[in-house]
């Protein structure tokens, strides 16, 4: 390649990178985890984690990419060498596995948009909704079809390149996502008893604080910021020299956190309004929320908005998962973008098939007691992402610290160096090891 692609604008970079974090996890995982951990106190601890460890890790990973102007594997090799490129290869494997099962869930969002348009999910009967959902995910043809549809949408964006594909799409989808969330929040807050949900979400009950809740808060903060899987290194490599990374990092972290908070305000008041357990789990998205919408005036319209919102959130994240793999093939093997994207698409779709069949044909096929979908989720989220985050922290905080220090001084960020070094070199590795041990 003759030159490195760059973001066309600082705004495009911030929207694309924050979009990597604002995925399905922000919409359904954050409200569910906050709901089961006491609401307001979990929100408080989560915000503290984002604004300390989370934001430092985002800056560390983007600095690695920015200094090397390459994706993770090549960046680790060019900046230090030795065994460090294996940290990049681990991140590529991690996001490859992540994307393969993420496309399955993204496909569910496409399917439920269609079901909300046809009105099939507009019922208050949660058993019927549960049967509909279980029947859908057990169907081999439907699961594979919608998985492929979601992957094709993702591939089409990445094939367009950094500016014309990822950045242009993010400038449309991210504002649209926030507008849709605001529309649903405005409607939900008019429901009877909705303010009980708001108060539950914003009022801290410090008696709910315990070690497990704090570990979950740190883990979710890092997961929701896309730390540990090479996305931020790849996106940082496209940043031009005029953009100050510390300021951009703050904006990215705030936007990603805002999306989580808005998701809480969208889901928890609705849950309280209809007397549903706020810790109902992932089923909130595809079973509980349709039941809630069916009880609202103009419920079908808001159901369509909700699942359209899920699709926007899913695609902004899936694009960020696909891009580092494509960047790896471009940087390591000098493969053209279109060819690299198609190669990745075929490989991801192949691995996504067993994940899509995990709730039907392969429901009884288990490895280490888990079906293929759960095994891929566990390996990526609980093993490889924490390992990637740990290695990135040690790399920035120890292996190449003089270069990181010089880079941040050049960006007028000398004042943050002591705290940033302490978090990368000591605090983050210790916390990640605790989370890792807990998850394993």
N, C-alpha and C positions, 0 to 999 in steps of 0.2 A: 504494500500500500504506500502511496506517496505521502500521505499526511494523516494525522489523527483527526477523526471527526470531533466536532465541538458542539456544545449546546448553542443554539442561536441567540439565547438571551438568559439572563439570570432568572427571570420569572419562569421560563420554560424548564430550566434545570431544577428549580425548587419544586414546581408542580409535579414534574416527572418523578423526582426522588421521593417526595412525600407520598405520591401515588403508589410507590412500591410498598409503603407501609400500610396505606389505607386499603386493605383487602377485606376478604370475607371475615377474617379474624377480628377486625375492628368492629364489624357490624354485629356479628353474633357472639363472638368469643368474649369480648370485653364486657357487654352487659351481663352475660351469664356468669362470668367469673366474679364480677363486682357484686352481682346479686347474691351469690352464695357466700361471699366473704364480708358481708355487713354493709355494703353500699358505700356510704360516705367515707368511712375510715379507710376502705380499700382505695378509693379514689385519691385520698390524701397521700397515702403511701406510694401509690403508683406514680403520681405527679412528682413526688420527691425523687423517685428512682429515675424517671425520665430526665429530670433536670440536673442530675449528677452523673450517674454511671451511663445512662442511655445516651445523653448528648455527647459525652466524652468519647464513647465508642463509635458513634457516628462520625465524629470529627477525625478520630484515629484512622478509620477505614477509608474515608474519603481522602485523607492526606496521603495515604499509601498510593492510591490510584492517581492522585493529582501529581505527585512527585515523579512517578514512573511513566505516566501517560500510557499505561497498559492495564489490562485486566489482571485478575488476582495472580495467576500462576506466573506470568511474565513479570509482573510487578515485584513479586517476592524474589524472583531470580535476579532481576536487574538491580534491585536495591541492596541485596545481601548475598544471594546465592546459597551454596551449601545444600542443606536439606529443606530449606524454606519453601522452594517451589511446591513441595508436597502439601503445604498448607493451602496453596491455591488450588491444587488438584482436588483436595478434600472439599473445598467450597464448591467446585464445579460438580462433583458427585452429589453433594448435598442438595444443590438447587435442581439438579437433574431429577433426583428422587422426589423432591418437593413438588416440582412442576407436574410430574407424572400423576400424582394423586390429587393435586390441586385442580387439574383440568377436569377431573371427575366431579368435584363439588361445583366448579364453575358451570359444568354442564347441567347440574341440577337447577342452577339459577335460571338458565335459559329455558329449561322445561317448565319451571314454575311461573315464569313470565307468560308462557303460552297458556298454562292452566288457569292463570288469573285472568287472562284476556277472554278465555272461553267460559269463565265462571265456575269451572269444576272444583275449585278450592274454596268457593264461597259457601261454607257451611259452618255452623257452630259445633257440629259433632266432631269432637277431637278424635274419637275412635275411628270414624270414617276417614278423617284426615291422616291419621296414623296408618291405616290400612292402605290409603292411596299412596302415601310416601313409601311405605315398605314394598308395595307392589311395584312401584316405579323403579326403585333402586335394585330390585330383584330381577327386573326384565333385562336380559342380555342385549337385546336389540336397541331398546331405548337408551340404556346406560351408555353403550358404546357410541351410538349415534350422537347424543348430546355432548359427550366427551370430545368427539371429533369436531363437532360444530364449534365448540368453545376454543379448541386448539387452533382451528383454521382462522378464527377471528384474531387470535393472538399473533399467529404467524404473519398474517397480512400486515399488521401494524409494524412488527419488528423488521420485516423485509423492506419497509420504506426507509429505514435508516434512523439515525439519531434525531436529526432535525425534522425531516419530512414525515417520519413515522411516529416515533415515541413522543417527541416533544409536541408536535402538532396535535396528536391525539390527547395528550395529557392536558393541554390548554383548553380542550373542549370538555373532556370527561370530568376533570377535577372540579371545575366550577359547577358543572351540571350536577355532580354528586352532592355537593354541599347545598345547592338550591333544593334538590329533592329532599334531602334530610331536613332542611328548614321547613319545607312544606308539610312533611309528615309530623314533625315536632309541633308545629302550630296547631295541627288538627288534634293530635293526641292530647295536648294540654287542655283542650276544651272538654275532655271526657270527665264524667263524674269520678271523684276520688283520685284523679290523675296527680293532684298535688301531693298526695301521700307518697306516691312513687318518687316525685321530685325530692321531697324531704328525705326520704330513705337514701336517695342517691347523693345528696349534698351534705347531709348531717352526719358527722363522724361519731361513732360509738366506740370509744377507745377500749372498751372491754372486749371488743372483737379482735383486737390485735393479738396475734400469736406467730410463732416461728414459721409455720406452714403458709400462713397468709402472706407474710413478708416475702418468702421465697417465691410464691406465685406472682406477687406484684413485680418483683425484680425480673423474673422470667418473662412475664407478659410485656414489660416495658422494653426489654431487649428484642423479643419476638416482634412486637408491633412496630419497631423501628428498623426491622430487616437487618439486624446485626448478626454477623457470624456466617454469612453464606455468600459473600463475595459481591453482592449486588452493589453495595456502596463503593467498593473499590472500582468496579467497572464504571459506575456513573461518575465517580470522582475523576476518572481518567479523561472524561470528555469536557472537564471544566477548563475554561481559558485562564490565562494568567491574571486577568483583570478582576476576576471574581474573588472576593475574600471569603474563604471557607468558613471561618468561625461564625460570621453573621448569617451565611446561608444555612449552616448547620442548625442554628437557633430557629430560623424560620421553618425548616423542614421538620424539626422535632415538635415545634408548636402546632403546625398544621396536622401532623399525624396524631398528636394528642387531642387536638380539638375534635378530630373525627371520632375518636373513641368516646370523648365526653358527649358529643352530640348523639352518638349511637345509644349511650346510656339514657339520655333524655328522650330518645325516640322509643325505646323498648320498655324501660322500667315503668314509666307512668302508665303505659297501656296495660302492662301486666297487672299493676295494682288496680287499675280501673275495673278490670274484670275478675279480680280475686284469684289470680293465678300465682303460683309459687315463683318468686323471682329467681330461684336457683333451679329452674326447670331444665336447664342444660341446653345442649345444641339443638334439641327439638324445638326450641323457641322459634327458630327461623322458619322451618318448613311445616310445622304443625300448629304451634300456638299462635303465631302471628296471623296466619290466614283465618283462624277462628275468631281472633279479635277484630280483624277487618270486616268479617261477615256481620258483626254486630253494630257496625258504624253506619251512619248515613253516608252514602257515596263510598261505601266500603270497597267496592270493586275497583274504583278509580285509585284509591290509596293502596290497594294490594298491587295493582299494576305498577304504580310509582315505586313501591317498596322493592319489588323484584327487579325492576329496571335499575334501581339504585344498587342492588346487589351485583348485577351484571357489570355496571360501571366500576364498582369497587374491585370485583374479581379480575377484570381485564387490566386495570392499571397495575395490579400486583403481578399477574401472570406475564405481562410484558416485561416487567423488571426481573422476573425469574428466567425468562428465555434469553434476554439480552446478554447476560454474562457468559452463558454457554456459547452463544454465537461469537462474542468477543474473544473467548478463549480459542476457538477454532481459527478466527481471523489472525490473532496475535501469535499463536503458537505454530500454526501450519500455513499461514498466508492464504487461506481459502477465501474466496469472494463471499460477500455478505449473503447474497441470495442462495448460493449453494450451501453455505454454512447453516442458514436458517432452515432450508429444506431437509438437510441431513439431521439436524436436531429435531425437527418436527416428526420425522419418521421414527427416530429412536424413542422420543417421548411418548408418541402414540402407542408404540409397541409395548412399552412398560406400563402405560396407563390401562391397557386391556385387562390384565389380572386385577388391577385396583378397581376397575369398573365392575368386574364380575364378582367382587368379594362379598356381595350381599345377596347373591343368587346362586349361580352355578358353582362358584368356589367358596360358598359360605362355610362349608365343612372342611376346607383345606387350610390347615394351620401350620405355621412355622414358629417355633418358640411360643406356642399358645395363641398366636395372632393370625388373623386372615391377612392376605396380601396388602390390603388398604391400610389396616391398623399397623402392620409391620413397617410399611414405608413411612407412615406418619411418625411412628415412634423412633425409627432410626434417624430420620432427618431432623425432627424437632427436639428430641431428647438426647441424642448422641452427637450427631455431626454439627448442628448449629452451635451448641455450647463449645464444642472443640474448636470450631472455626473462630468464634469470638475470643476464646482464650488465646489462641495463637496470634490473632491480630493485635490483641492488647499487649502481649509480650513482645511482638515484633516492633510495634510503635514505641512502647515504653522502655524497651531495653536494646533490642538488636540494632535499630537505626535511630535511636533517640537524638543524636546530634543533628541529623538531617531534618528530623521532624521539628526540632527546636529552631533551627535556622529558618525553616519554611514558615513557621508561625510568627517568628520575629519579623520576617519580611512582610508579613500580612498584618503588621501592627497589633499582634495578639500576645505580646510578651507578658502582659499582666495575668494571663490565664495559665501560664506555663507551670507554676508550682502545683496547682490543684490538678491540672490536666495530667501531668507526669505521675502524680501520686495515684490517681484513679487508674490510669493505664498500666502502670508498673506493679501496683500492689493491690488496690481495692478490687478492681474488676476481676483479675485472676482469682483472687480468693472467693469472691462472690460467685463467679462462674463455676468454680470447683464445688462449692456448696450446692448450687442448683443442680449441677451434674449428678452429684452423689444422691441428692434427693430424688431426682427423676429416675435414676437407674435403680 
